[in-house]
Amino acid sequence: MRLLQISILVFLLQAGNTFSGSANNWESMHLKGHVAQTIMTVIDHMVDNAVTPPGENAPKIKYKQINRFSPEGFLIESTRMDADGTVQNRTVNEHGENGLRIASTQYKGNDEITSITKYTYDEHGNVLQDSKYDPEGKIIGQTNYERIYDERGYEIQKKLYDMNGKLIHLEGYVNDNDGRRILTVYKDAEGNITGKWDAVYGDNGLRTERTDYASDGTVESKYLNAYDYKQNPVLHVQYNTGSINPNWQTTSYVYDEQDNWIERIQYNFSSTIAASGIEPYREYHREIEYYTEDVAVKSK
């Protein structure tokens, strides 16, 4: 394992986010190797959205998340538990021959089905319709998507309709030559702009900057991002309109032999907590099991 202590200087790195275009969930979730299962424990240092001063209260487990993957890399089950291990909810996914998710069954606790969602897709692998059913099979919700693509195959417009065919809202997109989204515009059913954002990317294709705009075009917030050499985010800076000081967030990682992180600690440098010093506000500890000759082995 290698502990990477990250400093503000990492901001000089060129990095950001792109579309995954992933064939499986290992790729979309940035997991390396044949991952069978991840068990993540989240420890919170926050009390009423403020970092607990050192020595006042011990950090508490916020929740646990277990994700199970098929040997092909598809997320087949996700379980969220309370700190004491009680299951809050569980989702079981079914995938088609092409790997696309065709159904998700949602459970309250471990066994009580609350709903089932089914999906259909277009030739680009994007959702055309998602339909939600109650445990008795009665449809209780549906969203239909109308998508338009340019000659390169990149999506440039998406309209969302409810189960009665009523337009909910639409989104317009501008993509660069590599398919990275550089502008997104949101409009209501009447065609009025309700907001938009644009993005800048680094030389390696990762997003370094995003600016959000209100309906009148004024800037609401701006985000700057930097990443380590494994392309994990290590610095996030947020500027909000009307706020004097930005919020700074840095992250340190510990990696396993497969170069997947098994420990992630986030530090908040907001001016509201500066007086208490630099303290972590959230920790993520992840145990990873891998498929090896059809046997899941734990991360070393």
DOTOR-87861 format. One line per field, with one value per residue: residue number from 1; x, y, z of N, C-alpha, C in turn. Coordinates in steps of 0.05 Angstrom, whole numbers, plus 32768, in hexadecimal, padded with zeros to 4 digits. Example, Ala and Ser with C-alpha at 12.3 -4.5 7.8 and 13.67 -1.06 7.14 Angstrom:
REM DOTOR-87861
resi <- 1  2
n.c1 <- 8108  8101
n.c2 <- 7F8E  7FD3
n.c3 <- 809C  808E
ca.c1 <- 80F6  8111
ca.c2 <- 7FA6  7FEB
ca.c3 <- 809C  808F
c.c1 <- 8108  8102
c.c2 <- 7FBE  8001
c.c3 <- 809C  809D
END
This chain:
REM DOTOR-87861
resi <- 1  2  3  4  5  6  7  8  9  10  11  12  13  14  15  16  17  18  19  20  21  22  23  24  25  26  27  28  29  30  31  32  33  34  35  36  37  38  39  40  41  42  43  44  45  46  47  48  49  50  51  52  53  54  55  56  57  58  59  60  61  62  63  64  65  66  67  68  69  70  71  72  73  74  75  76  77  78  79  80  81  82  83  84  85  86  87  88  89  90  91  92  93  94  95  96  97  98  99  100  101  102  103  104  105  106  107  108  109  110  111  112  113  114  115  116  117  118  119  120  121  122  123  124  125  126  127  128  129  130  131  132  133  134  135  136  137  138  139  140  141  142  143  144  145  146  147  148  149  150  151  152  153  154  155  156  157  158  159  160  161  162  163  164  165  166  167  168  169  170  171  172  173  174  175  176  177  178  179  180  181  182  183  184  185  186  187  188  189  190  191  192  193  194  195  196  197  198  199  200  201  202  203  204  205  206  207  208  209  210  211  212  213  214  215  216  217  218  219  220  221  222  223  224  225  226  227  228  229  230  231  232  233  234  235  236  237  238  239  240  241  242  243  244  245  246  247  248  249  250  251  252  253  254  255  256  257  258  259  260  261  262  263  264  265  266  267  268  269  270  271  272  273  274  275  276  277  278  279  280  281  282  283  284  285  286  287  288  289  290  291  292  293  294  295  296  297  298  299  300
n.c1 <- 8011  8006  800B  7FF0  7FFE  7FDD  7FE6  7FD7  7FF1  7FE7  7FC1  7FD5  7FD6  7FBC  7F7B  7F39  7EF3  7ED4  7EA6  7E95  7E8B  7E87  7E8D  7E81  7E72  7EA0  7EC2  7EA4  7EA1  7ED5  7EF7  7F2C  7F45  7F28  7EF5  7ED0  7EB1  7EA3  7EAA  7E97  7EA4  7E8C  7EA3  7E90  7EA3  7E84  7E57  7E19  7E26  7E58  7E9D  7EB0  7ED0  7F13  7F17  7EE5  7EB8  7EB6  7EC4  7E8F  7E72  7E51  7E35  7E33  7E46  7E3B  7E50  7E45  7E61  7E5B  7E81  7E8B  7E8E  7E60  7E34  7E11  7DF7  7DE7  7DEE  7DDA  7DEA  7DDC  7E04  7E06  7E02  7DCF  7DA5  7D93  7D80  7D7C  7D93  7D89  7DA3  7D94  7DB1  7DB5  7DC7  7DEA  7E02  7DEA  7DC3  7D84  7D5C  7D4C  7D45  7D2A  7D33  7D18  7D39  7D51  7D31  7CFE  7CDB  7CD8  7CD3  7CD7  7D01  7D03  7D29  7D32  7D59  7D7C  7D9E  7DCF  7DDA  7DC3  7D91  7D4E  7D1D  7D05  7CE2  7CBB  7CA3  7C74  7C77  7C4E  7C4C  7C35  7C39  7C5A  7C75  7C98  7CCA  7CD8  7D07  7D1E  7D4F  7D82  7DB6  7DF6  7E1B  7E48  7E3A  7E33  7E0C  7DDF  7DB0  7D7C  7D3C  7D0C  7CD4  7C96  7C6F  7C3F  7C4A  7C56  7C81  7CB8  7CEB  7D23  7D66  7DA0  7DDD  7E23  7E5B  7EA1  7ED5  7EE5  7EB9  7EAF  7E87  7E7C  7E59  7E1A  7DD5  7D9A  7D54  7D10  7CCD  7CB5  7CDD  7CFE  7D3C  7D58  7D87  7DCF  7E0F  7E56  7E95  7EDB  7F14  7F4E  7F8F  7F92  7F5E  7F3C  7F0D  7F18  7F00  7EC1  7E88  7E4D  7E0F  7DD9  7D93  7D91  7DC2  7DEB  7E25  7E22  7E41  7E84  7EB2  7EEF  7F1D  7F4D  7F7A  7F9A  7FD2  7FBA  7F8A  7F63  7F39  7F57  7F55  7F24  7F05  7ED5  7EB1  7E81  7E4E  7E49  7E62  7E9A  7ECA  7EE6  7ED4  7EFF  7F14  7F3A  7F56  7F71  7F90  7F94  7FAE  7FA1  7FC2  7FAF  7FA8  7F78  7F54  7F53  7F4E  7F34  7F38  7F19  7F24  7F0F  7F15  7EF8  7EEA  7ECB  7EDA  7F0E  7F25  7F27  7F4E  7F6E  7F48  7F32  7EF4  7ED6  7EDB  7EEB  7EEC  7EFF  7EF6  7F0C  7EFB  7F13  7F09  7F29  7F3B  7F05  7EFD  7EF1  7F1E  7F3A  7F4E  7F93
n.c2 <- 7FE8  802E  806B  80A7  80E6  8121  8162  81A8  81B8  8193  81A6  81BA  8192  8177  8167  8145  8135  8105  80E9  80A6  807C  8046  7FFF  7FDE  7FDC  7FDD  7FFF  802F  803C  8043  8019  7FEC  7FAF  7F6C  7F75  7F59  7F68  7FA1  7FBE  7FF3  8020  805A  808F  80C4  8106  8131  815D  8177  818F  81A5  819F  8175  818E  817C  8147  814E  812E  80EB  80D2  80B8  807D  8085  806A  8029  800B  7FD9  7FBE  7F90  7F6C  7F4F  7F19  7F30  7F65  7F83  7FA9  7F87  7F86  7FB2  7FC8  7FED  7FFF  800E  802A  8002  7FD5  7FC8  7FBC  7FF0  7FF9  7FD5  7FC5  7F9E  7F8D  7F7C  7F67  7F6C  7F45  7F66  7F80  7FAD  7FCB  7FB0  7FAB  7FBF  7FAD  7FC7  7FC6  7FCD  7FCD  7F8B  7F65  7F77  7F88  7FC6  7FE0  7FD7  7FE5  7FEC  7FED  8008  8010  803A  8035  8049  803A  8058  806A  8063  805D  8059  8033  802F  8001  7FE9  7FB8  7F95  7F97  7FC3  7FFD  8036  8063  8085  8097  80B3  80B9  80E4  80E6  8109  8104  8119  8119  80FF  80DB  80ED  8102  8138  814E  8144  8131  812D  8107  80FC  80C4  80CC  80E4  811A  8151  8159  8173  818D  8181  819D  8190  819D  8181  8171  815F  812E  8119  812D  814F  8193  81BB  81C2  81CD  81DD  81DA  81EC  81CF  81F5  820A  822F  8245  8227  8221  8215  81F6  81F9  81DB  81CE  81AA  8183  8173  813B  812C  8130  8151  8193  81C1  81DF  8207  8220  823C  826A  8272  82A3  82AA  82BA  82AC  8276  8252  8238  8205  81E6  81B3  8181  8149  810B  80E3  80B4  80C1  80CD  80F9  812F  8162  8193  81CD  81FD  8234  8260  828D  82CB  82BA  82C6  82A9  826E  8228  81F5  81B4  817C  813B  80FE  80BF  8077  8041  7FFF  7FC2  7FBD  7FF0  8008  8034  802B  8047  8086  80C9  8104  8149  8187  81CC  81F8  823C  8241  821A  8223  8235  820A  81EB  81BF  818A  8147  813A  8112  80CC  8094  8051  8018  7FD5  7FA6  7F70  7F41  7F1E  7EE2  7EB1  7E9F  7EA4  7ECE  7EFA  7F1E  7F63  7F75
n.c3 <- 8000  7FF4  8011  8000  800C  8005  7FEC  7FE7  7FBA  7F93  7F75  7F47  7F23  7EE6  7EDC  7EE1  7ED3  7EA7  7E77  7E84  7E5F  7E67  7E64  7E8D  7ED5  7EF4  7ED7  7ED4  7F09  7F16  7F25  7F2A  7F10  7F1C  7F3E  7F72  7F9F  7FC6  8006  8028  805B  8079  809D  80C6  80D5  80DE  80FE  80FF  80CD  80D7  80E5  8119  8152  8165  8194  81AB  819A  8187  8146  811D  8100  80C4  809B  807A  803D  800F  7FD3  7FA0  7F6A  7F28  7F07  7ED7  7EE0  7EED  7F15  7F43  7F73  7FA8  7FE9  8020  8062  80A7  80DD  8103  80E6  80D4  809D  8072  803D  7FFF  7FBD  7F85  7F48  7F04  7EC8  7E80  7E45  7E2A  7E53  7E67  7E9B  7EA9  7ECE  7F11  7F53  7F8D  7FD3  8014  804F  8054  8039  802A  7FF2  7FD2  7FA1  7F59  7F24  7EDE  7EA1  7E5F  7E23  7DF2  7DB1  7DBE  7DF0  7E19  7E49  7E36  7E4D  7E8F  7EBC  7EF5  7F25  7F56  7F8D  7F7D  7F48  7F2F  7F08  7F1E  7F12  7EDD  7EAF  7E72  7E3D  7E0C  7DDD  7DB9  7D8A  7D71  7D32  7D40  7D66  7D99  7DD0  7DCC  7DDC  7E0C  7E1E  7E51  7E64  7E88  7EA1  7E88  7E59  7E5C  7E54  7E7D  7E87  7E61  7E48  7E2C  7E09  7DFF  7DE3  7DE3  7DB3  7DC5  7DDE  7E10  7E3F  7E39  7E3F  7E5E  7E5B  7E7C  7E75  7E81  7E78  7E57  7E3A  7E51  7E6A  7EA3  7EBC  7EB6  7EA7  7E9C  7E86  7E8F  7E77  7E87  7E69  7E6B  7E66  7E92  7EBC  7ED1  7EE0  7EEF  7EE3  7EFD  7EEA  7EF5  7EE2  7ECA  7EB6  7ED7  7F00  7F2C  7F4A  7F4D  7F3D  7F4A  7F3A  7F4B  7F41  7F54  7F3C  7F32  7F20  7F45  7F6B  7F8E  7F9E  7FA8  7F9A  7FAB  7F96  7FA9  7F94  7FB4  7FE1  800A  8013  7FF5  7FF7  8009  7FFA  8007  7FF9  8010  8000  8008  7FE6  7FCB  7FB3  7F80  7F70  7F7E  7FA8  7FEF  801C  8029  8039  8048  804C  8065  8056  8061  8072  809E  80C2  80CB  80FA  811C  8108  80D8  80CA  80BE  809D  8089  8082  8058  8056  8035  8027  7FF9  7FCF  7FA1  7F62  7F56  7F2F  7F31  7F67  7F9E  7FB9  7FF0  7FF1  7FF5
ca.c1 <- 8000  8015  7FFB  7FF6  7FF6  7FD8  7FE8  7FC9  8001  7FDD  7FAF  7FE3  7FD1  7FA7  7F69  7F1C  7EE1  7ECB  7E92  7EA3  7E88  7E91  7E7F  7E78  7E72  7EBB  7ECD  7E95  7EA7  7EF2  7F02  7F40  7F45  7F0F  7EEA  7EB8  7EA1  7EAF  7E9C  7EA0  7E9B  7E8E  7EA5  7E8A  7EAD  7E73  7E40  7E0A  7E35  7E70  7EB0  7EB2  7EEA  7F22  7F14  7ECA  7EA8  7EC4  7EB7  7E7B  7E6C  7E39  7E28  7E43  7E3C  7E46  7E4A  7E4D  7E64  7E5D  7E9C  7E8E  7E91  7E47  7E2A  7DF9  7DE9  7DF1  7DE1  7DE1  7DE4  7DE1  7E1E  7E05  7DFF  7DB4  7DA2  7D80  7D74  7D8C  7D8B  7D93  7DA2  7D95  7DBE  7DB0  7DDE  7DFD  7E0D  7DDA  7DB0  7D69  7D49  7D57  7D31  7D31  7D29  7D1A  7D46  7D5E  7D20  7CE4  7CDD  7CC8  7CCD  7CE8  7D04  7D0C  7D35  7D37  7D6F  7D7F  7DB5  7DE8  7DDC  7DB8  7D76  7D37  7D06  7D07  7CC7  7CBC  7C8C  7C72  7C7B  7C38  7C4F  7C27  7C4B  7C56  7C85  7CA6  7CD7  7CE0  7D1D  7D22  7D6A  7D8C  7DD3  7E02  7E26  7E5E  7E2E  7E32  7DF1  7DDE  7D97  7D6C  7D22  7D01  7CB7  7C8B  7C61  7C28  7C54  7C5A  7C9D  7CC1  7CFF  7D36  7D81  7DB0  7DF9  7E38  7E71  7EB9  7EDB  7EE9  7EA0  7EAC  7E72  7E87  7E42  7E00  7DC1  7D81  7D3C  7CF6  7CBC  7CAE  7CF5  7D0D  7D55  7D57  7DA3  7DE2  7E2A  7E6A  7EAB  7EF6  7F21  7F6B  7F9B  7F8D  7F42  7F2D  7F02  7F26  7EF0  7EA5  7E7A  7E30  7E02  7DBC  7D83  7D96  7DDE  7DFF  7E33  7E19  7E57  7E99  7EC0  7F09  7F24  7F67  7F7A  7FB5  7FDB  7FA8  7F71  7F4F  7F38  7F66  7F4F  7F0B  7F01  7EBB  7EAC  7E64  7E48  7E41  7E73  7EB5  7EDF  7EDF  7ED7  7F14  7F13  7F4F  7F52  7F88  7F88  7FA5  7FA7  7FA9  7FD5  7FA1  7FA5  7F5E  7F56  7F46  7F49  7F32  7F32  7F14  7F29  7F01  7F24  7EE6  7EF2  7EBB  7EE6  7F2A  7F2E  7F2B  7F64  7F68  7F3F  7F22  7ED7  7EC9  7EEE  7EE0  7EFD  7EF4  7F01  7F06  7EFF  7F17  7F06  7F41  7F34  7EEA  7EFC  7EF4  7F33  7F3A  7F64  7FAA
ca.c2 <- 8000  8047  8081  80BF  80FE  8134  817E  81BB  81BA  8181  81B5  81C0  817C  817A  8150  814B  811F  8101  80D4  808D  806B  802D  7FE6  7FD2  7FEE  7FE1  8016  8047  8041  8047  8002  7FDE  7F92  7F5E  7F79  7F4A  7F75  7FB6  7FC4  800E  802C  8077  809A  80E0  8118  8148  8160  818F  819A  81B2  818C  8173  8196  8165  813F  8152  8117  80D7  80CE  80A3  8070  8091  8053  8016  8006  7FC1  7FBA  7F76  7F6D  7F35  7F15  7F41  7F80  7F92  7FAC  7F77  7F8B  7FC8  7FC8  8003  7FF8  8021  8026  7FE9  7FBE  7FC4  7FC3  8005  7FF3  7FC4  7FC5  7F88  7F94  7F68  7F71  7F5D  7F38  7F7B  7F8B  7FC3  7FC4  7FAF  7FAD  7FC2  7FA8  7FD6  7FB9  7FDB  7FB8  7F76  7F53  7F82  7F96  7FDF  7FE7  7FCB  7FF8  7FDF  8000  8002  8021  803F  8027  8054  8031  806B  8063  806F  805C  804A  802F  8026  7FF2  7FE2  7F9B  7F86  7F9A  7FDA  8012  804E  8079  807F  80AD  80AD  80CB  80E8  80EF  8110  8102  8126  8106  80F0  80C9  80FA  810C  8155  8157  8130  813A  811A  8107  80EB  80AD  80D5  80F1  8136  8159  8163  8187  8184  8188  819F  818B  81A2  816F  8176  814A  8115  8111  8138  8164  81AD  81CD  81B7  81E2  81D2  81E9  81E1  81C6  820B  8212  8243  823B  8227  8220  8208  81F5  81F3  81CD  81CF  8190  8183  8165  811F  8127  8131  816C  81A4  81D9  81E0  821F  821E  8255  826C  8274  82BD  82AA  82C2  8296  826E  8245  822F  81EE  81DF  8198  8176  812C  80FF  80D5  809D  80CE  80D1  8116  8135  817E  819E  81E9  8207  8251  8266  82A9  82D7  82B0  82D3  8295  8255  8210  81E4  8199  816B  811F  80EC  80A4  8060  802F  7FE3  7FBA  7FC0  800D  8012  803F  801D  805B  80A1  80DC  811F  8160  819F  81E3  820E  8250  823E  8208  8228  823A  81F1  81DD  81AD  8171  8138  813B  80F8  80B6  807E  8039  8005  7FBA  7F9D  7F55  7F3D  7F04  7ED6  7E95  7E9B  7EA6  7EE9  7EFD  7F39  7F75  7F75
ca.c3 <- 8000  7FF4  801C  7FF1  801B  7FF0  7FF4  7FD5  7FA1  7F80  7F63  7F2E  7F11  7ED2  7EDE  7EE2  7ECE  7E8C  7E76  7E86  7E48  7E72  7E5D  7EA6  7EEC  7EFD  7ECA  7EDB  7F26  7F18  7F33  7F1A  7F16  7F1C  7F59  7F79  7FB3  7FD6  801F  802F  8074  8079  80B8  80C4  80EA  80DD  8110  80F5  80B7  80E0  80EE  8136  815C  8170  81B0  81B6  8194  8176  812C  811D  80E7  80B8  808F  806C  8022  8003  7FB7  7F94  7F4D  7F1A  7EFC  7EBF  7EE9  7EEF  7F31  7F45  7F8C  7FB8  8003  8033  807E  80BD  80EB  8112  80D3  80CB  8081  806C  8023  7FEE  7FA1  7F75  7F2B  7EEF  7EAF  7E68  7E38  7E23  7E6B  7E71  7EB0  7E9F  7EE4  7F2C  7F68  7FA5  7FEB  802E  805F  8044  802B  8022  7FD9  7FD1  7F85  7F44  7F0D  7EC5  7E8F  7E43  7E19  7DD5  7DA6  7DC9  7E0C  7E2C  7E51  7E29  7E5F  7EA9  7EC7  7F11  7F2D  7F72  7F8F  7F70  7F2B  7F24  7F01  7F30  7F07  7EC4  7EA1  7E56  7E34  7DEF  7DDA  7D9F  7D88  7D59  7D1F  7D4D  7D79  7DB4  7DD7  7DCD  7DE8  7E1A  7E28  7E65  7E65  7E9D  7E97  7E79  7E41  7E60  7E55  7E97  7E80  7E4C  7E4C  7E14  7E0F  7DEC  7DE9  7DD3  7D9F  7DD3  7DEB  7E2B  7E40  7E40  7E46  7E62  7E5F  7E86  7E6E  7E8A  7E62  7E46  7E2C  7E60  7E77  7EC0  7EC6  7EA4  7EB0  7E88  7E92  7E83  7E7C  7E85  7E53  7E6E  7E62  7EAB  7EC0  7EE4  7EE7  7EE8  7EEC  7EFD  7EE5  7EFB  7ECA  7EBD  7EAB  7EEB  7F0B  7F47  7F58  7F3C  7F4A  7F3F  7F43  7F43  7F45  7F56  7F24  7F2D  7F17  7F5B  7F73  7FA6  7FA6  7F9E  7FA4  7FA3  7F9A  7FA7  7F92  7FCD  7FF7  8009  8012  7FE9  8007  7FFF  8003  7FFD  7FFE  800F  7FFA  800B  7FD0  7FCD  7F9E  7F66  7F6C  7F87  7FC3  8005  8030  801E  804F  803D  805F  805D  805D  8061  8085  80B7  80D5  80CC  8115  8129  80FC  80C2  80D4  80AB  80A3  8082  807A  804A  8058  8022  8023  7FDE  7FC9  7F84  7F56  7F4D  7F27  7F3B  7F84  7FA7  7FCE  7FFC  7FEA  8007
c.c1 <- 8011  8003  8004  7FEC  7FF4  7FD9  7FD9  7FD8  7FF6  7FCA  7FBB  7FDF  7FBB  7F94  7F4C  7F0C  7EDA  7EB3  7EA1  7EA2  7E8D  7E80  7E75  7E7B  7E8E  7EC6  7EBF  7E9A  7EC5  7EFF  7F15  7F41  7F2A  7F03  7ED1  7EA5  7EB1  7E9D  7EA7  7E93  7EA0  7E8E  7EA2  7E96  7E9B  7E5D  7E32  7E1A  7E4D  7E83  7EB1  7ECE  7EF8  7F1C  7EF8  7EB9  7EB8  7EB6  7EA5  7E77  7E51  7E28  7E3C  7E36  7E4A  7E3D  7E55  7E4D  7E65  7E79  7EA1  7E91  7E78  7E3F  7E10  7DEA  7DF6  7DE1  7DEC  7DD8  7DEA  7DFC  7E1E  7E02  7DE3  7DB1  7D8C  7D71  7D88  7D81  7D98  7D8E  7DA3  7D9F  7DB7  7DC9  7DF3  7E09  7DFD  7DC6  7D93  7D54  7D58  7D40  7D3B  7D23  7D2B  7D24  7D52  7D4C  7D06  7CE7  7CCC  7CC1  7CE0  7CE9  7D0F  7D15  7D36  7D4B  7D6E  7D98  7DD0  7DEC  7DD3  7D9B  7D62  7D1F  7D0D  7CEB  7CC9  7CA1  7C8C  7C75  7C66  7C39  7C41  7C3B  7C45  7C66  7C94  7CB2  7CE0  7CF3  7D1D  7D3D  7D71  7DAA  7DDD  7E0E  7E3D  7E54  7E2D  7E16  7DF2  7DC3  7D89  7D53  7D17  7CE2  7CAD  7C7B  7C48  7C30  7C58  7C78  7CA3  7CD5  7D11  7D52  7D8F  7DCD  7E0B  7E50  7E8A  7EBF  7EDF  7ED0  7E9D  7E99  7E7E  7E71  7E29  7DEC  7DA7  7D6A  7D24  7CE5  7CB4  7CC6  7D05  7D26  7D53  7D73  7DB5  7DFD  7E3D  7E83  7EC4  7F04  7F3F  7F75  7F96  7F6F  7F31  7F25  7F10  7F15  7ED3  7E99  7E5C  7E24  7DE4  7DAD  7D88  7DB3  7DF3  7E0C  7E29  7E30  7E6B  7EA9  7EDA  7F12  7F40  7F69  7F97  7FBB  7FCA  7F8C  7F5B  7F50  7F46  7F60  7F36  7F07  7EE6  7EB8  7E8E  7E60  7E3E  7E51  7E8F  7ECB  7ED5  7EE1  7EEB  7F10  7F2A  7F4A  7F6C  7F7E  7F9D  7F9B  7FB0  7FBB  7FC9  7F9D  7F88  7F61  7F47  7F42  7F49  7F29  7F2F  7F17  7F1C  7F10  7F12  7EEE  7EE2  7EC7  7F04  7F35  7F34  7F42  7F5B  7F61  7F30  7F04  7EC9  7EDE  7EDE  7EF4  7EF0  7F03  7EF9  7F0D  7F00  7F11  7F22  7F3B  7F19  7EE8  7F01  7F09  7F33  7F52  7F7A  7FB4
c.c2 <- 8019  805D  809A  80D7  8115  8150  818F  81BD  81A8  818F  81BB  81A9  8182  8162  8159  8132  811D  80EE  80B9  807C  804E  8016  7FD8  7FE5  7FF1  7FFB  8030  804F  8043  8032  7FF3  7FC0  7F86  7F5F  7F69  7F59  7F8B  7FBA  7FDE  8017  804A  8081  80B9  80EF  8131  8147  817A  819E  81AA  819C  818C  817B  817E  8160  8141  8139  8104  80D6  80B6  8097  807B  807B  8040  800F  7FED  7FBF  7FA0  7F77  7F51  7F32  7F26  7F5F  7F91  7F92  7F9D  7F7B  7FA1  7FC9  7FDE  7FFC  800F  8019  800B  7FD0  7FB8  7FCD  7FD9  7FFE  7FE2  7FC5  7FAE  7F8E  7F7B  7F74  7F5F  7F52  7F4D  7F89  7FA3  7FBA  7FC5  7FB1  7FB0  7FBE  7FB5  7FC9  7FCD  7FC6  7FA3  7F67  7F5F  7F92  7FAF  7FE7  7FD8  7FDF  7FE9  7FF4  7FF6  8017  8025  8031  8032  804A  8044  8064  8072  8070  804E  804A  8023  8019  7FEC  7FC4  7F8A  7F88  7FB1  7FF1  802B  8066  8071  8099  80A4  80C2  80CC  80F4  80F5  8110  8110  8110  80F6  80DB  80D4  8105  812B  815F  813F  813D  8124  811E  80F5  80D5  80B4  80E4  810F  813C  8164  8179  817C  818F  8189  819D  8194  8190  8176  815E  812F  810B  811C  814F  817E  81C1  81BD  81CD  81D4  81E5  81DC  81D9  81DB  8215  8227  8237  823D  8226  8213  8206  81F0  81E7  81D0  81B5  8194  8173  8147  8118  8129  814E  817B  81BB  81D6  81F9  821B  823A  8254  8270  828F  82BF  82B2  82A9  8290  8262  823C  821A  81EA  81C4  8191  8159  8122  80F0  80BC  80A7  80CE  80EE  811B  8152  8187  81B9  81F3  8224  8255  8285  82B4  82CE  82BC  82BF  827B  823E  81FE  81C8  8189  814E  8110  80D0  8090  804C  8012  7FDB  7FBB  7FDE  8017  801D  802E  802F  8077  80B4  80F7  8133  8178  81B8  81FC  8222  824E  822B  820D  822B  8220  81E1  81CB  8192  8162  813A  8122  80E5  80A0  8067  8023  7FEB  7FB0  7F80  7F52  7F21  7EFA  7EB8  7E8D  7E9B  7EC2  7EEA  7F1A  7F49  7F74  7F91
c.c3 <- 8000  7FFD  800D  8001  8007  7FFA  7FE0  7FBB  7F8C  7F6D  7F48  7F1A  7EFE  7ED5  7EDF  7EDB  7EB1  7E8E  7E76  7E6D  7E4F  7E68  7E76  7EBD  7EF8  7EF1  7ED3  7EF8  7F2B  7F29  7F20  7F23  7F17  7F38  7F5D  7F8C  7FC0  7FEF  8029  8049  8074  8095  80B6  80DB  80EC  80F1  8108  80E0  80BF  80EA  810D  8140  8168  818D  81BA  81B2  8182  815B  812C  8101  80DD  80AB  8082  8051  8017  7FE6  7FAD  7F76  7F41  7F10  7EE3  7EC6  7EEC  7F0D  7F34  7F5F  7F9C  7FD2  8014  804F  8091  80CA  80F9  8100  80CA  80AE  807E  8052  8013  7FD1  7F93  7F58  7F1A  7ED5  7E97  7E5C  7E30  7E3B  7E77  7E87  7EA6  7EB5  7EFF  7F40  7F82  7FBD  8002  8041  804C  8032  8020  8008  7FDA  7FB4  7F73  7F2D  7EF5  7EB1  7E72  7E38  7DFB  7DCB  7DB0  7DE6  7E21  7E31  7E41  7E3B  7E79  7EB5  7EE3  7F19  7F4B  7F74  7F82  7F52  7F1E  7F1F  7F12  7F27  7EEE  7EB9  7E86  7E4C  7E16  7DEB  7DBD  7D9F  7D6F  7D48  7D2A  7D61  7D95  7DB8  7DD9  7DD8  7DF5  7E24  7E3B  7E66  7E7C  7E90  7E87  7E5F  7E44  7E63  7E71  7E94  7E6B  7E53  7E30  7E1B  7DF8  7DF5  7DD8  7DC1  7DAC  7DE3  7E07  7E2B  7E49  7E46  7E48  7E69  7E67  7E7F  7E7A  7E72  7E4F  7E36  7E39  7E6D  7E95  7ECC  7EB1  7EB2  7E99  7E96  7E81  7E8A  7E79  7E6E  7E54  7E6C  7E7B  7EB0  7ED7  7EEE  7EDE  7EF3  7EE8  7EFB  7EEC  7EE1  7EBB  7EB3  7EBF  7EF8  7F27  7F57  7F43  7F4B  7F3B  7F4B  7F3A  7F4D  7F48  7F3D  7F1F  7F25  7F2C  7F64  7F8D  7FAF  7F98  7FAA  7F99  7FAA  7F96  7FA6  7FAC  7FE5  7FF4  8004  8005  7FFD  7FF9  800B  7FF7  8007  7FFD  800C  8003  7FF5  7FD6  7FB5  7F82  7F5F  7F6F  7FA3  7FD8  801D  8022  8034  8042  8054  8054  8068  805D  8077  809F  80CB  80D8  80E8  8124  811D  80E5  80CD  80BE  80B2  809A  8079  806C  804B  8048  8021  8008  7FDB  7FAA  7F7B  7F4D  7F48  7F34  7F59  7F8C  7FBD  7FD7  7FF2  7FFF  800B
END
